[in-house]
Amino acid sequence: IGPDTDRSDVWSRMPFLMALAQYHESLPDSQQARKQLVESVAYRFFMQVEERLQQATSVTSWSSYRAHDLIWSIHYFVDQLPTESKKAQWMLDVASLLHRMAFPWNEDWFNS
């Protein structure tokens, strides 16, 4: 989504993904083609995030602190899928990987 200037910076796209989720939710059921297009854009971005994380590209700085914004977006789109779908499980795995690589709030902030 947009130009890629820093492979470790996924945060710059997170507000757009949250807006896409809200747009998706606002579409009436009669707009299934448009809903599918929004889902496709989100899934392709999640694939890019997974590829970067698998290649050991760190989520740095602000992206690390705000990773849970992206995890929220992933969970929104998971909720649009059948519970037992492979895509839903794959997306939850991406969210889990992102959580592990993000800033450890529970260790470094809340326990200080």
Secondary structure as UniProt FT lines:
FT   TURN            7..8
FT   HELIX           11..13
FT   HELIX           14..26
FT   HELIX           29..31
FT   HELIX           32..54
FT   TURN            55..56
FT   HELIX           61..65
FT   HELIX           67..78
FT   TURN            79..80
FT   TURN            83..84
FT   HELIX           86..101
FT   HELIX           105..108
FT   TURN            109..111
//
